[in-house]
Amino acid sequence: MKYNNYDIVIVGASNAGGMAAATAIQNSEKVLVIDKMKSAGYLYRDTIASLGSKAQKRAGVKINKTKLLNFLSAFAQDNVDQRLLRIWADHSAEPVDWIEDNILKPRGAYMSATNDAPYKTLINTAFPTGNEVTNKDGSYWEMEYGNWLLEKLQNLGVEFSWQTKLEHLIVKYGRVKGLIVRNEVSKETDVIYAKNVIICTGGYGANEALMQKWNPLGLKTNMYSDSQRDDGSGIIAAIEAGAVKDEQPASIVFNRGAVPVGTNAIDFYKINLTPPNDPGYLWLGSYPFLKVNLNGERFFNESAPYQFDMNSASKQPGYLEVTIWNEKMMSEAVLKQFHTLGCSRLSFPGIFTAEEAQEEVNRRIKDGLVQKADTIEELANKLQLPVGNLKRSITRYNKLANKKQDDDFGKEDYRLYPIESGPYYGAWLGGRLLATLDGLRVNTKMQVLNNLGNAIPGLYAAGNCSGGFFWGSYPDRVPGLTASHAMTFGMLAGRIAANDGKLPNSSHVPPKVHTVKVADDVEASTGASEQ
Ligand SMILES: Cc1cc2nc3c(=O)[nH]c(=O)nc-3n(C[C@H](O)[C@H](O)[C@H](O)COP(=O)(O)OP(=O)(O)OC[C@H]3O[C@@H](n4cnc5c(N)ncnc54)[C@H](O)[C@@H]3O)c2cc1C
């Protein structure tokens, strides 16, 4: 392909890149999006966080912004740039409203929000931030609205070059001037000149060498990577150009990675999960049932953010845990009683019904990943756990569950359920890495920083390739935060890059409510009101 010169080239066509293009094209003549894959529509996510979206206002959802920002910062032990958190909160409703107005509504679809965030304990503090992309008929999850969004961008004048991979950035006199790209089919390289480049290339979870370097514990505690395209190449290209990245890892991990009994976690890391080779997904892994270590002993409070399971298991032999439940617990009434949030929630706006969960368990029994037994002795043998220890753990757990008080680890009473009759079930579980979240350091204008903290002219980053926003484990009780972080900062990067590094006074987004100081030299308008 022969490339022209562009005002803005966006690398990556997913959540961050698409929203960057949506705002960039409002103020620029020539915007190009490149992506190394054939398509990215399927990557647009269904649960998107915000404060004060139209859907949330319709549903009467009220979130205290100050409380949420304090929570996010405390959750990360202040290992974040709090100005980035604030700018996210102030702008998070904009991409959600833009998608609803421009992409969903013309097709009869819409965003829905609920006030469902009932947790009372400190560790399970929750906020009803999620906006769910909802089909015309009130259902969700099958729809790939990302394809509609990409089509809309094309109609707005954005050019696309698929299967085109960023290899290196071109830097002259300290300014990024363009990119060297490779066509993934012909393998030919090409040069693209651009006034500004926005990197939206996601994380590095599919690159084992980078995982070993930047997140070695994650490589041990995760059994599967659900982001097989995330090779870290955008982060590396920016580092070559003088950028710096976060020094500590951050990631989003599900506790749903079922592995065969006897797995050695240290050398088990599966990346290529394209169906039908997608083993190991066990949705009930995210339910706070009894969980024991490989010695058959209970070792923690199972009721915490998903990723905490893997953090706790990392202090146990073998880096894995074993979840134990019985037939009764798979009924709708009992699963509802656990009241989980986000995508582990029973029924809409979660993913599964109780019947679908049971079907998945039956599939996993056939795969040999879930064990079923009539007695605890038989279950222990099938799970290769010491029989005496498992029996003692279950007996103790039942005692606590029956008196509705967890004297050992403090699990909430409504999440204690005794395992008193068979058939019994169990599965070895490790983490499923959805994405890495540590990335290039950026300022509040999404400009990529060098080791002196100065912006590299012409270079922006947004989404999971950018950092400063997360640290350690993902706060999953703030549903939809990663997609929202990617979309909100992508949108800001596109808008600011199109204005040569200045925040524009006006934009196409919903009316401003008030003005807030976001950095020493920058005034930003906010769409979200304090609630
Ligand atoms: C199964 C699953 C479900 C999820 N559900 C949710 C959810 O409901 N809500 C939520 O908040 N989060 C969810 N997440 C997490 C969310 O998907 C990510 O946080 C989000 O996709 C990040 O968006 P991004 O644009 O930064 O990066 P990505 O979505 O990873 O996209 C990066 C893009 O860049 C392209 N690319 C990479 N390198 C190059 C290169 N060198 N040259 C050209 N192109 C390149 C890739 O092909 C890709 O299209 C989910 C994750 C998974 C795996």
Ligand as a Chemical Component Dictionary entry (heavy atoms), coordinates in Angstrom:
data_LIG
# 
_chem_comp.id                   LIG 
_chem_comp.type                 NON-POLYMER 
_chem_comp.pdbx_formal_charge   0 
_chem_comp.three_letter_code    LIG 
# 
loop_
_chem_comp_atom.comp_id 
_chem_comp_atom.atom_id 
_chem_comp_atom.alt_atom_id 
_chem_comp_atom.type_symbol 
_chem_comp_atom.charge 
_chem_comp_atom.model_Cartn_x 
_chem_comp_atom.model_Cartn_y 
_chem_comp_atom.model_Cartn_z 
_chem_comp_atom.pdbx_ordinal 
LIG C1  C1  C 0 -12.586 -11.997 27.172 1  
LIG C2  C2  C 0 -12.379 -10.609 27.686 2  
LIG C3  C3  C 0 -13.455 -9.867  28.118 3  
LIG C4  C4  C 0 -13.269 -8.569  28.597 4  
LIG N1  N1  N 0 -14.348 -7.860  28.989 5  
LIG C5  C5  C 0 -14.188 -6.599  29.449 6  
LIG C6  C6  C 0 -15.311 -5.809  29.808 7  
LIG O1  O1  O 0 -16.472 -6.206  29.635 8  
LIG N2  N2  N 0 -15.074 -4.571  30.321 9  
LIG C7  C7  C 0 -13.810 -4.072  30.479 10 
LIG O2  O2  O 0 -13.651 -2.950  30.976 11 
LIG N3  N3  N 0 -12.726 -4.778  30.100 12 
LIG C8  C8  C 0 -12.884 -6.020  29.571 13 
LIG N4  N4  N 0 -11.794 -6.731  29.155 14 
LIG C9  C9  C 0 -10.471 -6.060  29.110 15 
LIG C10 C10 C 0 -10.436 -5.171  27.840 16 
LIG O3  O3  O 0 -10.688 -5.988  26.717 17 
LIG C11 C11 C 0 -9.098  -4.471  27.621 18 
LIG O4  O4  O 0 -8.738  -3.772  28.762 19 
LIG C12 C12 C 0 -9.230  -3.533  26.413 20 
LIG O5  O5  O 0 -9.426  -4.303  25.247 21 
LIG C13 C13 C 0 -8.027  -2.640  26.228 22 
LIG O6  O6  O 0 -8.194  -1.912  25.050 23 
LIG P1  P1  P 0 -6.930  -1.366  24.230 24 
LIG O7  O7  O 0 -7.505  -0.656  23.053 25 
LIG O8  O8  O 0 -6.024  -0.647  25.124 26 
LIG O9  O9  O 0 -6.113  -2.653  23.769 27 
LIG P2  P2  P 0 -6.541  -3.951  22.974 28 
LIG O10 O10 O 0 -7.993  -4.185  23.044 29 
LIG O11 O11 O 0 -5.624  -5.023  23.440 30 
LIG O12 O12 O 0 -6.217  -3.610  21.454 31 
LIG C14 C14 C 0 -4.925  -3.389  20.971 32 
LIG C15 C15 C 0 -4.990  -3.404  19.453 33 
LIG O13 O13 O 0 -3.704  -3.041  18.956 34 
LIG C16 C16 C 0 -3.327  -3.922  17.921 35 
LIG N5  N5  N 0 -1.844  -3.960  17.908 36 
LIG C17 C17 C 0 -1.026  -4.419  18.880 37 
LIG N6  N6  N 0 0.266   -4.231  18.535 38 
LIG C18 C18 C 0 0.262   -3.649  17.319 39 
LIG C19 C19 C 0 1.286   -3.212  16.438 40 
LIG N7  N7  N 0 2.601   -3.320  16.740 41 
LIG N8  N8  N 0 0.929   -2.674  15.246 42 
LIG C20 C20 C 0 -0.381  -2.553  14.888 43 
LIG N9  N9  N 0 -1.394  -2.949  15.702 44 
LIG C21 C21 C 0 -1.079  -3.480  16.908 45 
LIG C22 C22 C 0 -3.976  -5.240  18.284 46 
LIG O14 O14 O 0 -4.134  -6.065  17.140 47 
LIG C23 C23 C 0 -5.320  -4.774  18.875 48 
LIG O15 O15 O 0 -6.317  -4.665  17.906 49 
LIG C24 C24 C 0 -11.960 -8.020  28.667 50 
LIG C25 C25 C 0 -10.864 -8.773  28.224 51 
LIG C26 C26 C 0 -11.070 -10.043 27.729 52 
LIG C27 C27 C 0 -9.878  -10.826 27.257 53 
# 
loop_
_chem_comp_bond.comp_id 
_chem_comp_bond.atom_id_1 
_chem_comp_bond.atom_id_2 
_chem_comp_bond.value_order 
_chem_comp_bond.pdbx_ordinal 
LIG C1  C2  SING 1  
LIG C2  C3  SING 2  
LIG C2  C26 DOUB 3  
LIG C3  C4  DOUB 4  
LIG C4  N1  SING 5  
LIG C4  C24 SING 6  
LIG N1  C5  DOUB 7  
LIG C5  C6  SING 8  
LIG C5  C8  SING 9  
LIG C6  O1  DOUB 10 
LIG C6  N2  SING 11 
LIG N2  C7  SING 12 
LIG C7  O2  DOUB 13 
LIG C7  N3  SING 14 
LIG N3  C8  DOUB 15 
LIG C8  N4  SING 16 
LIG N4  C9  SING 17 
LIG N4  C24 SING 18 
LIG C9  C10 SING 19 
LIG C10 O3  SING 20 
LIG C10 C11 SING 21 
LIG C11 O4  SING 22 
LIG C11 C12 SING 23 
LIG C12 O5  SING 24 
LIG C12 C13 SING 25 
LIG C13 O6  SING 26 
LIG O6  P1  SING 27 
LIG P1  O7  DOUB 28 
LIG P1  O8  SING 29 
LIG P1  O9  SING 30 
LIG O9  P2  SING 31 
LIG P2  O10 DOUB 32 
LIG P2  O11 SING 33 
LIG P2  O12 SING 34 
LIG O12 C14 SING 35 
LIG C14 C15 SING 36 
LIG C15 O13 SING 37 
LIG C15 C23 SING 38 
LIG O13 C16 SING 39 
LIG C16 N5  SING 40 
LIG C16 C22 SING 41 
LIG N5  C17 SING 42 
LIG N5  C21 SING 43 
LIG C17 N6  DOUB 44 
LIG N6  C18 SING 45 
LIG C18 C19 SING 46 
LIG C18 C21 DOUB 47 
LIG C19 N7  SING 48 
LIG C19 N8  DOUB 49 
LIG N8  C20 SING 50 
LIG C20 N9  DOUB 51 
LIG N9  C21 SING 52 
LIG C22 O14 SING 53 
LIG C22 C23 SING 54 
LIG C23 O15 SING 55 
LIG C24 C25 DOUB 56 
LIG C25 C26 SING 57 
LIG C26 C27 SING 58 
# 
